[in-house]
Amino acid sequence: MIARVPPDPGRAAFLKTLTLTTVNILFDDMTAQVRVPVLVRYRYEVQSVTSAGCFDGTDKVLTAQPLVLELEPYADGQRKTPAALGMLNFFPVLRHLPVFSRMLRELDGAFLGLNKELQSNIGEHEEQAAEKEGDVRDYLDAYLLAQRQRAGTDSTFTSFQLLVSVRDLFLAGSHTVMTTLRWGLLFLLKYPHVLRKVQAEIDDVIGRGRLPCIADQDNMPYTRATIAEVQRVADIVPLSVPHRTTIEFQLGGYVIPVGTAIIANLTAILNDPKHFSEPEKFRPERHLDERGDFVQNEALIPFSIGRRVCLGETLAKVELFIFFTSILQNFDIRLPDGVTDPSMDGNLGVVWMANPYLLHCVARQ
């Protein structure tokens, strides 16, 4: 029997309800395919909590989802294209070459399509504008209400800023968590002894009568260690996101001018033997102390470093824990017949993503 989230109308429980509602969507998809191998591929994902929070997602699935997928128009076979575009940060002149100009046109077209769909959703919210805070359903309602309250002032709550903010939230929240989960399931297929330990801890701490909640993680050190190791080894954003200096400064004897593109080499840190012994091995125990308690390693930086770390880090950690434990609480995952060693190959696009693979989902008794 699969646990389900009970209705909770309280505004204080909005994030919890939203997260668990998306879990239910995933459960429905997995339950429908328990008799056949599931193809875990680039587009095998449910609506993210971030996206749902922008567009009243507890009631409907955002219609822009197909357009988001178009932002990776090279998903099936040309996943390296967005990564190649990163070269333009350092060699802008390359944009004039046919191969790069074609990539830019395709990417611009996808963004224009997404912007059009987002504008449509914003327009619907403007027509049904919330009059007071108690009527706010989601991020769009909250922003539009704040915009009206500041009308006639020199406010940064502009229509353009709303579009850009929602687009950033939508894109950043649509791929990273689900990409990490896809890698996580793949690692568990390759290391079934880790899967058994995680499920044993879930059964011991949570049981089967309810879905997990974020408070459970304090009593689940091995599960937390496994998620941490998935993030370390998966390393889905190897070079983080480029930043640019706003002042001139010195670092290591070098003068760094204003406007210099700065890239953090997260891969080097996440695989540094000084911080992680035998970094090539998938070993959740490295995140536990001698008493079996979870230990936060300062070198574990999947959300980047510095002041401009990922804004969604807190929400992403909640999503990862809830999704990961909820799936393993209710389903066994297995390799298809005839497959003994899954491929750990991936493709670098917007993120480092596992190649499509098959798995069996079996509802736990």
C-alpha positions as CSV (number, residue, x, y, z in Angstrom):
1,M,0.0,0.0,0.0
2,I,1.4,3.4,-1.0
3,A,1.2,6.2,1.5
4,R,-0.5,9.4,0.3
5,V,-0.4,12.9,1.5
6,P,-3.5,14.0,3.5
7,P,-5.1,17.4,2.6
8,D,-3.8,20.2,4.7
9,P,-5.4,23.6,4.0
10,G,-3.1,25.5,6.5
11,R,-0.9,28.2,4.8
12,A,1.9,27.3,7.2
13,A,1.9,23.9,5.7
14,F,1.9,25.1,2.1
15,L,5.5,24.0,1.2
16,K,5.0,20.6,2.8
17,T,1.7,20.0,1.0
18,L,3.2,21.2,-2.3
19,T,6.2,18.9,-2.0
20,L,4.1,15.9,-1.1
21,T,1.6,16.6,-3.8
22,T,4.3,16.4,-6.4
23,V,5.4,13.1,-4.8
24,N,1.9,11.8,-5.4
25,I,2.1,12.8,-9.1
26,L,5.4,10.8,-9.3
27,F,3.8,7.8,-7.5
28,D,0.9,7.7,-10.0
29,D,3.4,7.6,-12.9
30,M,5.6,4.9,-11.3
31,T,2.6,2.8,-10.1
32,A,1.2,2.8,-13.7
33,Q,4.5,1.2,-14.9
34,V,5.2,-1.4,-12.2
35,R,4.8,-4.2,-14.7
36,V,7.3,-2.9,-17.3
37,P,10.8,-1.4,-17.1
38,V,10.6,2.4,-16.7
39,L,12.8,4.4,-19.0
40,V,14.5,7.0,-16.8
41,R,15.5,9.6,-19.4
42,Y,16.1,13.3,-19.8
43,R,12.4,14.1,-19.8
44,Y,11.3,11.7,-17.1
45,E,10.4,14.1,-14.4
46,V,7.5,15.6,-12.6
47,Q,6.6,19.2,-12.1
48,S,9.0,20.7,-9.6
49,V,7.9,22.3,-6.3
50,T,9.5,25.6,-7.4
51,S,7.4,25.7,-10.6
52,A,4.3,24.7,-8.7
53,G,4.8,27.4,-6.2
54,C,5.0,30.0,-9.0
55,F,1.8,28.9,-10.7
56,D,-0.7,27.5,-8.2
57,G,0.7,24.1,-8.9
58,T,-1.3,22.3,-6.2
59,D,-4.3,22.5,-8.6
60,K,-2.9,22.2,-12.0
61,V,0.2,21.2,-14.0
62,L,1.9,24.2,-15.6
63,T,1.2,24.3,-19.3
64,A,4.7,25.7,-20.0
65,Q,6.3,22.3,-19.2
66,P,6.7,21.2,-22.8
67,L,8.3,24.6,-23.6
68,V,10.8,24.2,-20.8
69,L,11.9,20.9,-22.4
70,E,12.5,22.9,-25.6
71,L,15.2,24.9,-23.7
72,E,17.2,21.7,-24.2
73,P,16.3,21.1,-27.8
74,Y,19.3,18.9,-28.1
75,A,18.2,16.5,-25.4
76,D,18.1,13.3,-27.4
77,G,21.6,13.1,-28.9
78,Q,22.9,16.6,-28.9
79,R,23.1,17.2,-25.1
80,K,26.6,18.8,-25.4
81,T,25.4,21.8,-27.3
82,P,24.5,24.1,-24.3
83,A,27.9,23.2,-22.7
84,A,29.7,24.2,-26.0
85,L,27.9,27.6,-25.8
86,G,29.8,28.2,-22.6
87,M,32.9,28.8,-24.6
88,L,31.3,32.1,-25.8
89,N,31.9,33.5,-22.3
90,F,35.6,33.5,-23.0
91,F,35.7,33.7,-26.8
92,P,32.7,35.9,-27.9
93,V,34.0,36.1,-31.4
94,L,33.1,32.5,-31.9
95,R,29.4,33.5,-32.1
96,H,29.9,34.4,-35.8
97,L,30.9,30.9,-36.7
98,P,28.0,28.9,-38.3
99,V,27.9,26.1,-35.7
100,F,27.7,28.6,-32.8
101,S,25.3,31.0,-34.5
102,R,22.9,28.0,-35.2
103,M,23.0,26.9,-31.6
104,L,22.3,30.5,-30.4
105,R,19.3,30.8,-32.8
106,E,17.8,27.5,-31.5
107,L,18.4,28.5,-27.9
108,D,16.9,32.0,-28.5
109,G,13.9,30.4,-30.2
110,A,13.3,28.2,-27.2
111,F,13.5,31.1,-24.8
112,L,11.1,33.2,-26.9
113,G,8.6,30.3,-26.8
114,L,8.9,29.9,-23.0
115,N,8.6,33.7,-22.5
116,K,5.4,33.7,-24.5
117,E,3.9,30.9,-22.4
118,L,5.0,32.5,-19.2
119,Q,3.5,35.8,-20.3
120,S,0.2,34.0,-20.9
121,N,0.3,32.6,-17.4
122,I,1.1,36.0,-16.0
123,G,-1.8,37.5,-17.9
124,E,-4.2,35.0,-16.4
125,H,-3.0,36.0,-13.0
126,E,-3.5,39.7,-13.8
127,E,-7.1,39.0,-14.8
128,Q,-7.7,37.2,-11.5
129,A,-5.6,39.5,-9.3
130,A,-5.5,38.9,-5.6
131,E,-6.9,41.9,-3.7
132,K,-5.2,41.2,-0.4
133,E,-2.5,39.0,1.1
134,G,-5.0,36.4,2.2
135,D,-6.1,35.8,-1.4
136,V,-2.5,35.1,-2.6
137,R,-2.2,31.6,-4.2
138,D,1.4,31.6,-5.4
139,Y,4.4,33.6,-6.3
140,L,2.8,35.4,-9.2
141,D,-0.1,36.6,-7.1
142,A,2.3,37.8,-4.4
143,Y,4.5,39.7,-6.9
144,L,1.6,41.3,-8.8
145,L,0.0,42.5,-5.5
146,A,3.4,44.0,-4.4
147,Q,3.7,45.6,-7.8
148,R,0.2,47.3,-7.5
149,Q,1.0,48.4,-3.9
150,R,4.1,50.2,-5.2
151,A,2.5,51.8,-8.3
152,G,3.7,55.3,-8.9
153,T,7.0,54.8,-7.1
154,D,10.4,54.1,-8.4
155,S,10.0,50.4,-7.7
156,T,12.0,47.4,-9.0
157,F,8.8,45.4,-9.2
158,T,8.5,45.8,-13.0
159,S,6.8,43.5,-15.4
160,F,10.1,42.6,-17.1
161,Q,11.6,41.7,-13.7
162,L,8.6,39.5,-13.0
163,L,9.1,37.6,-16.3
164,V,12.9,37.2,-15.7
165,S,12.4,36.1,-12.1
166,V,9.8,33.5,-12.9
167,R,11.8,32.2,-15.8
168,D,14.9,31.8,-13.6
169,L,12.9,30.1,-10.9
170,F,11.2,27.8,-13.4
171,L,14.3,26.7,-15.2
172,A,16.5,26.3,-12.1
173,G,13.9,24.3,-10.3
174,S,12.9,22.0,-13.2
175,H,16.1,20.1,-13.8
176,T,18.6,20.1,-10.9
177,V,16.6,18.2,-8.3
178,M,15.3,15.6,-10.7
179,T,18.7,15.2,-12.3
180,T,20.2,14.5,-8.9
181,L,17.4,12.0,-8.2
182,R,18.0,10.2,-11.6
183,W,21.7,9.8,-10.6
184,G,20.6,8.7,-7.1
185,L,18.4,5.9,-8.4
186,L,21.2,4.9,-10.8
187,F,23.7,4.7,-8.0
188,L,21.3,2.5,-5.9
189,L,20.9,0.2,-8.9
190,K,24.7,-0.2,-9.1
191,Y,25.1,-0.5,-5.3
192,P,22.1,-2.5,-4.0
193,H,23.6,-2.9,-0.6
194,V,23.3,0.9,-0.1
195,L,19.6,0.6,-1.3
196,R,18.9,-2.0,1.3
197,K,20.5,0.0,4.1
198,V,18.5,3.1,3.2
199,Q,15.2,1.2,3.0
200,A,16.0,-0.5,6.4
201,E,16.5,3.0,8.0
202,I,13.3,4.3,6.4
203,D,11.3,1.3,7.7
204,D,12.8,1.7,11.1
205,V,12.3,5.5,11.5
206,I,9.3,6.2,9.4
207,G,7.5,2.9,8.8
208,R,4.9,2.5,6.1
209,G,1.8,4.3,7.5
210,R,2.8,7.9,6.5
211,L,5.0,9.7,4.1
212,P,8.4,11.1,5.2
213,C,8.7,14.7,6.5
214,I,11.8,16.9,6.7
215,A,12.0,16.4,10.4
216,D,12.7,12.7,9.9
217,Q,16.2,13.4,8.5
218,D,17.6,14.2,12.0
219,N,17.0,10.5,12.8
220,M,18.2,9.1,9.4
221,P,22.0,9.7,9.2
222,Y,22.6,6.9,6.7
223,T,20.0,8.2,4.3
224,R,21.4,11.8,4.6
225,A,24.9,10.4,4.0
226,T,23.7,8.6,0.9
227,I,22.0,11.7,-0.5
228,A,25.2,13.7,0.2
229,E,27.3,11.1,-1.6
230,V,25.0,11.2,-4.6
231,Q,25.4,14.9,-4.8
232,R,29.2,14.6,-4.5
233,V,29.7,11.9,-7.1
234,A,27.0,13.0,-9.5
235,D,28.5,16.5,-9.5
236,I,25.7,17.8,-11.8
237,V,27.1,21.3,-12.2
238,P,30.8,20.7,-12.5
239,L,31.9,24.3,-13.1
240,S,29.0,25.9,-11.2
241,V,27.5,29.0,-12.9
242,P,29.8,31.7,-14.2
243,H,30.0,34.9,-12.1
244,R,31.5,38.3,-12.9
245,T,33.6,40.5,-10.7
246,T,32.2,43.9,-9.7
247,I,35.4,45.4,-8.3
248,E,39.2,44.9,-9.0
249,F,40.9,42.7,-6.4
250,Q,44.0,40.6,-5.8
251,L,44.0,36.9,-5.3
252,G,47.1,34.7,-5.0
253,G,49.3,37.5,-6.3
254,Y,47.2,38.1,-9.4
255,V,45.2,41.2,-10.1
256,I,41.6,40.3,-11.1
257,P,40.1,43.2,-13.2
258,V,36.5,44.3,-13.0
259,G,34.1,42.3,-15.2
260,T,36.2,39.2,-15.2
261,A,34.3,35.9,-15.6
262,I,34.9,33.7,-12.6
263,I,34.2,30.0,-12.7
264,A,34.4,27.7,-9.6
265,N,35.8,24.3,-10.3
266,L,33.4,22.3,-8.1
267,T,34.6,19.0,-9.6
268,A,38.2,19.5,-8.3
269,I,36.9,20.1,-4.8
270,L,34.3,17.3,-4.7
271,N,37.0,14.9,-5.9
272,D,39.9,16.2,-3.8
273,P,41.6,13.3,-1.8
274,K,42.4,15.9,0.9
275,H,38.7,16.2,1.6
276,F,37.4,12.8,0.4
277,S,39.6,9.8,0.7
278,E,39.3,7.5,-2.4
279,P,37.0,10.0,-4.1
280,E,36.4,7.8,-7.1
281,K,34.4,5.4,-4.9
282,F,30.7,5.8,-4.0
283,R,30.8,5.4,-0.2
284,P,28.1,7.0,1.9
285,E,29.9,6.1,5.1
286,R,32.4,8.8,4.5
287,H,29.8,11.3,5.7
288,L,29.3,9.5,9.0
289,D,31.4,9.8,12.2
290,E,32.5,6.9,14.4
291,R,29.1,7.0,16.2
292,G,27.2,6.8,12.9
293,D,26.0,10.4,13.1
294,F,25.9,12.5,9.9
295,V,28.8,14.9,9.5
296,Q,28.6,17.9,7.2
297,N,31.8,18.1,5.2
298,E,32.7,21.7,4.4
299,A,34.1,20.6,1.1
300,L,30.7,19.2,0.0
301,I,29.6,22.2,-2.1
302,P,27.1,20.9,-4.8
303,F,25.3,24.3,-4.6
304,S,28.5,26.3,-5.4
305,I,30.6,28.5,-3.1
306,G,30.7,32.1,-1.9
307,R,28.0,34.6,-1.4
308,R,26.2,33.8,-4.6
309,V,25.4,30.1,-3.8
310,C,22.3,28.6,-5.3
311,L,19.2,30.5,-4.0
312,G,17.2,27.3,-4.0
313,E,19.6,25.3,-1.8
314,T,17.3,25.0,1.2
315,L,14.2,24.0,-0.9
316,A,16.3,21.6,-3.0
317,K,17.5,19.8,0.1
318,V,13.9,19.4,1.3
319,E,12.8,18.1,-2.1
320,L,15.7,15.7,-2.4
321,F,15.1,14.2,1.0
322,I,11.3,13.9,0.6
323,F,11.4,12.5,-3.0
324,F,14.3,10.2,-2.3
325,T,12.8,8.7,0.9
326,S,9.3,8.6,-0.4
327,I,10.2,6.6,-3.5
328,L,12.3,4.1,-1.6
329,Q,9.7,3.8,1.2
330,N,7.1,2.7,-1.4
331,F,9.0,1.1,-4.2
332,D,11.8,-1.4,-4.8
333,I,13.9,-0.5,-7.8
334,R,15.7,-3.2,-9.8
335,L,17.7,-3.6,-12.9
336,P,15.9,-5.1,-15.9
337,D,16.4,-8.8,-16.7
338,G,19.8,-9.5,-18.2
339,V,21.4,-6.3,-17.0
340,T,24.0,-6.7,-14.2
341,D,26.0,-3.6,-14.4
342,P,24.3,-0.3,-15.3
343,S,26.2,2.3,-17.3
344,M,27.3,5.3,-15.3
345,D,27.9,7.4,-18.5
346,G,26.4,10.9,-18.8
347,N,26.1,13.9,-21.0
348,L,27.0,17.5,-20.2
349,G,24.3,20.0,-21.3
350,V,22.8,22.5,-19.0
351,V,23.7,20.0,-16.2
352,W,25.6,16.7,-16.1
353,M,22.9,14.2,-16.7
354,A,22.8,10.4,-16.6
355,N,22.2,8.8,-19.9
356,P,18.8,7.2,-20.2
357,Y,18.5,3.8,-18.5
358,L,15.9,1.2,-17.6
359,L,14.7,0.2,-14.1
360,H,11.9,-1.9,-12.7
361,C,9.7,-0.2,-10.1
362,V,8.0,-2.8,-7.8
363,A,5.6,-1.6,-5.1
364,R,6.8,-2.7,-1.7
365,Q,4.5,-5.0,0.2
